[in-house]
Amino acid sequence: MMQSLEEWAATKFGRHTPTLCTLRKWARNGSIFPQPQKVGRQWLVEPLAKYVPVGELVPVLPTREQIARNPLIRRIQERRHG
């Protein structure tokens, strides 16, 4: 069951929990893995998710399935590779 950013941070960081603004920035920037999901106005996180500092992020290439579903990625790939 997913939990809110605040609940997740409280379990991971205890009394040194970052501010809600920082948590939201991490969620938007992909600094939490697996990536949180935004439902309405609230971010939901897997309980076992981890914070990954920016320097440790690894770029992830889109899968064939993601390319097939996303027309923008498909157009970029077609222009790049003909």
Summary of the structure (lengths in Angstrom):
residues: 82
radius of gyration: 15.9
end to end distance: 43.7
largest distance: 53.5
contacts: 165
relative contact order: 0.15
helix: 51%
strand: 16%
